């Protein structure tokens, strides 16, 4: 609803002058800011009005401690700001559409920039817990064209699942993914320590091949020739990860930003999903992806069945051969000093 009603333009100009006079005395006067926004809107300048209404809303915060009679005015300001934002977005959509922009086919980065500008999404950055190599792209899910070897892994999905099912027939082979360590403090990550709802069976762990790898030759063959992240005593990790029905892995960040974590869903009931930053995807059996685990991510299994995937880690394609060798040498040196800290995991 317009605030103008039957008020004439001269009245709005008078109210504008009164509000400006009050703001000269106190630029943080919330009532005067709303009044100026209302007057500008009545005079037909909705863009300028939104600036003053927005400033009033920022100063008001959550409204605690403000006079109750002010709250309806804040609500009116909020509605005016929202309406102006909707008009602006409609203008951008129409204008960019004439320029050839299509959210379904145009640049994902440009689409994200629009969502960030409009406040529909928030910016997620790499936040490694241990090591950052500067200058690497801030990418949530790695574009398929930069990891073409994922198709090789997908082609073997049926054979990999057959090997997995033989292992699932022996439930005791799976161990909680997060287990207590005697040599480190054990903070419980929202109930995940020693929790069988998130369990794993490792074929490679901390860069060392495990005995059960001998039972999965087709799985390892599917990964042959991939740029597995190799740091002695650290990585690669190759494992089957099982998330129980109704379980959730809380939001968290990985330790280093020089690798990607890859998932190949093998048993993925509808309702099992994964979020990296702003991007939420459902696991689909046989469809692999790679992502940056130093960007906040979480997993949910809202289905009534266990979800099981193959996980492995690879070097980021942006790293040069020299950088891979240097990162490996760095952590070999750190571990030789005895300062390795937590296992990397995936």
N, C-alpha and C positions, 0 to 999 in steps of 0.2 A: 504494500500500500504506500502511495506517495504521502510524504508528510506535508505536502503543500496544502492539500484540501482547498479551501476557499481563501487562503491567505494571499494577499497581493504582494507583488514584488517589492514594494516599498517597505513593507513590514519585514521581509526577509533581510533587506539591506540594513534596516535599523538593528535587527537582532545580530547581524554579522558584526556591526560596529560595536555593539555592546560586548559581544564575546571577545573581540580583538582587544578591547580596552581591559577586560579582566585578564586576558593572557599576557598582556604587557606587564601586569603586576605579578602574575604567577603563571609561567609557561606550563606548569604541571597541573593546572586546575582542570580536573576531569570534567566537571560540569560545563566549563567554558569550552573545552575541546569538543564535547558532544554538541553543544549549542552552535559552535562555528560550523561543524560538519553538517548539522541539520540545515543551517542557513544557506550554506553553499549548495547543498542538494536542492533546496527549494529554489535557488537561483539557476539551477540547471547544470551545475558543475559537479557531477557525481564523482569524477576522478579525484578532484581536490577534496571533496567531502570525505571520501574513503580514507584519505591520508590522515585527516584529523580524527575520524572515528577509530581508525586503527591505533593511533597514538593513545587515545583514551583507553582503549581496551588493554593495551600493553601496560599502562600505568595502573589499571584496576586489578590486574592479575586475576586471581581466583575470586575476587569480590569480597573476601573476608574482611570484616571490620568496616566496610563501607555502609553508609546509611541505607536502610531498606528501600527508601523512596528513589534511590539512584538506580536500583537494579533494572526497572523497566526501561530506563533510558539506555543502559548498557546493552540490553537485549535488542533494542531498536537499532543501536549502532552496529551490533554484531550482524543483524539481518541486512543492514545497508551495505556493510563490507562484503558479505557473502554474495549479495545480488550484484555488486559491482564486479566481483571476481568472476562470477558466472558470465556476465556480459563480456568481460575481457577475454575469457577463455573461448567463448563463442566466436568472438572476432578473430582470435588467433587461429582457431580451427578452420574457419572459412577462408581466411587469407592464405594460410599455409597450404590448404587444400588446392587453392587456385595455382599455387606454386609447385604443385606436384607431390606434396607430402602425404603419405599414407602410413598410419601407424602400423599396419600389418606387414608392410614391405620395406619401409624406409629405414634409415639408420637407427639401430637400437640405442646408440649413444645419444643421438639427437632426441629420440623419444624420451629417454630418461631425463635429459636436460629440461624438457618441458614439464615433466612430472615434478622434478625438484623445484623448479621455479614456481609452480603452482602450489607446492606444499603437499602434493598427493603422495609423495615418497620422500624418504630421508636419505641422506648421503651416508653410505657405508664405505669405510676405508680399510685397507690392510692394517691389522693390529697384531703382528706376531708377538708372541709372549717371550721370545728369546732372541731372534736374529732377523734383522731387516736388511735386505740388499736394496738400496735406493734406486729409483728410476724405473721399476717394473710397473707395467700397466695395472690399473685398478679394475680388474675384471672379475665378476662373480662366477658365472659359468663360462668356461673357455669356449670360444667359437669353434664349431666343428671343423672348419677348414684348416685350423691350426693344429688339430690333433687327428689327422686322417686315419691313423692306425687304430682308432677306436672301432672302425668297421671290421678289422681283423679279429678283434675280441668278440664283437657281436656275432660274427659268423660262427663262432664256436660255442655260442650260448647253450645250445641243446646238449652238447657233450660235457660242458662244464657242469650243467645242472645234474646230469646223470651221476657225475662223480660226487657232487654235493649230496645228492639224495642217499647215496651209500653211507656217507658220513653222518647224515641226520638220523639214520637208523641206530646210531650209537650216541645218544644224547650226552653221555658223560664226556665225550670228546670236546664239547664246547665249554669254555670257561668264561666267567664274567670279564667283560672287556676292561673294566677298571678294577684292579686288584690292589690290596694294601701292599706296601713295600716296607721292609724292615729298615732300609737305609735312608728313608726320606719321610718327612711329615706326611700324614695321610689326611688331607682335607676332603670331606665328602662332597662331591659335586652333585648337590641336590638329589641325594639318595642313590647315586649311581655306583658308588664303591661296593664291590663284591655283590652287585645286584645281577642276578641271572637274567633279568628282563633284557639286558643288553649284553650279549655274549659273543664270543669269537672263537674261531678255530684257525690257527695260523699255519700257513705253508712256509712262509718266510717271516722271521721276526727279528727286529734289530739288526738287519743285514745278514742274518744267518738262516740257512735253509733248515726247516724243521723235519722231524721224522715222518710226519703225516704227508709231506709233499710227495713221497713215493706213491701214494694212493691217488694222486691227481696229475698224471702225466699230461692229459689233454689240456688241463687248465694251464699248466706251466708252458706247454707248447704254444698256447694262444697268446702268451705274453712274450714269446721269443722275439727278439729284435726290437722291442719297445724301448724307449729312453728311460728305463727305470732309474729312479734316483738312487745312486749308490754312494753311500758313505760308510766305511767300515765300522761295525759295531752299532750302526744307527738305522740304516735303511738299505735296501727296500724292505717294505712290509707288504706281504700278500696274505690275505685272509678272507674267510667267509664270516660275515657279520650278521648276526640274527637279532632282530628287535621284536620282542614279544608283543602279543596282541594288547592294545591299549597303552603301550609304553611310550615314553617320550624322552628324548635326549635333549637337555636344556641348551639354550644358546651359549656358545663358547667360541674361542679362537684357537687356531693352531700355533705352533711354535716358530716356524720359519716360513718365509714368503718366496723361497726359491723353487718350490715344487708345487705340483698339482696333485690332488687326490682324485682318483677315478673310481666310479661305481658302475658295476654291471648288475642290474637287478635280475635275479633268478627266480625268486618267489616273491611276488609283489602284489598282494591283494589290494583291491580298490580301497582308498582311504589311508594308504601309507604314503606320506609326503615328506618333502625335504625343502628347507628354506636356506638360501644363501643371500644375505643382504635383503634386498627388496624382492627377489625372485623366488617364488614358491612353485615347485614342480612335484607331480606325482611320479613315483617310480613306476616304470612300465617294463614288464619282463622282456629282456633282450635288447633294451635301448640304453646304451651307456652314455655317461657324461663325465666331464672333468671339471673341477672347481678349485677355487683358491680357499683353503681352509683357514687362512688368517683373516678373512672377512667373516663377521659373525654369522654363524649357521646353527641350525637345529633340525631335529628329526622328530616325526610323530608317526605313530602307527595306530590310527583310529579304527582299524578293521578288527575283525574277530579272529584273525589268523596271524601267525608269525610271519615277519618279512625277513628274507635273507638275500644278501647281495655279496658279490665279490668286490673287494676293495684292494687297490694297489696304488703306489705313488710313483710319479714320474717327474723328471726335471721340467721346469717351465720352458716352453720353446723359445722364449726371448733370451735365455741365457746362452752365452757363447761357450764353446768347449773349454776355453781358458777359465771362465767363471765357474763352470761346474767343477773343474779340477781344484780351483782355489777354495771353493766352499767345502769340498770334501777334505782338503788338506787342513783347513781351519778347524773343523770339528775333530779330525784325527788328533790335531795338536791339543785341542781343549780336553779331549778324553785322556790323552797321555798325561796331562797335568793332574787328572783326577777331578776335574771341575765340570763334568758333563751334565749334571742335573738330571731332570726327568727324562725318561724315554720319550721319543718323539711321538710314536703311535701314529694313527691315521684317523 
